[in-house]
Amino acid sequence: MEQDVVIRLRGLRNQFGAQVIHDDLDLDVYRGEVLGVVGGSGTGKSVLLRCIAGLRPPQAGEISIFGQDALHCSESARRAIDQRMGVMFQDGALFSSLTVRENVEVPMRTVPGLSAAMRRDLADLKIAMAGLPYIAGDKYPSELSGGMRKRAGLARALALDPEIVFLDEPTAGLDPIGASAFDELIKGLSQSMGLTVFLVTHDLDTLHATCGRIAVLAEKRVMYTGTMSDMLEVDHPWVHEYFHGPRARAALDTKERIA
């Protein structure tokens, strides 16, 4: 059965001045999958995420989201697309002057008809879904640990019940226990909510724990896509070193012990 493509990229080009980051990049993201995006330093993983999420325009190419031309549609159509997506940035990108609950409420303010009480109740629900205690809603970002800030960022990404969630290095900076717990949270939410997850990471444990498919950025494009087993068969030098190096073996040993 043919898979439902929710994000389709064709001939994408991203550059900063004379520096070309992506050139003629193609990628399909399927409904309900957790896609892990990996690549060496400078391959533009986060740039690609921000481009698809509508946070920076590409210099060339096509982006189709939910079957619509995301680059040339009307403003109202683009807003409708954006309301079906959520983004969690690497540092959480929370407003320091707002409490966690108020941060989660920010996207809800774009939805007409939601009263302050409804926004508060919905925010508390998202905070709980992200694995935070109720009391965290009254705290400011500066009062939270790094792991809690990431969960608060995830709660905000889930604010509008998105169909697609973009996660930029969600476990970066977390200790192994915290990273493992976050991996399980992402996996559980993707399964229970039917989310499509576009996950930029360098963490092999996260790839093993959460991702059904992997896309490798190299040489300014997506060079390979496939399962972890597929990646182990690729003979590209960087890909081979990444998936067969010491850290890869440690991640695989950990996965086998848990299984």
Secondary structure, DSSP 8 states (H G I E B T S, - for coil): ----EEEEEEEEEEEETTEEEEEEEEEEEETT-EEEEEE-TTS-HHHHHHHHTTSS--SEEEEEETTEETTTS-HHHHHHHHTTEEEE-TT----TTS-HHHHHHGGGGGSTT--HHHHHHHHHHHHHHTT--GGGGGS-GGGS-HHHHHHHHHHHHTTT--SEEEEESTTTT--HHHHHHHHHHHHHHHHHHT-EEEEE---HHHHHHH-SEEEEEETTEEEEEE-HHHHTT---HHHHHHHHSHHHHHHHHHHHHH-
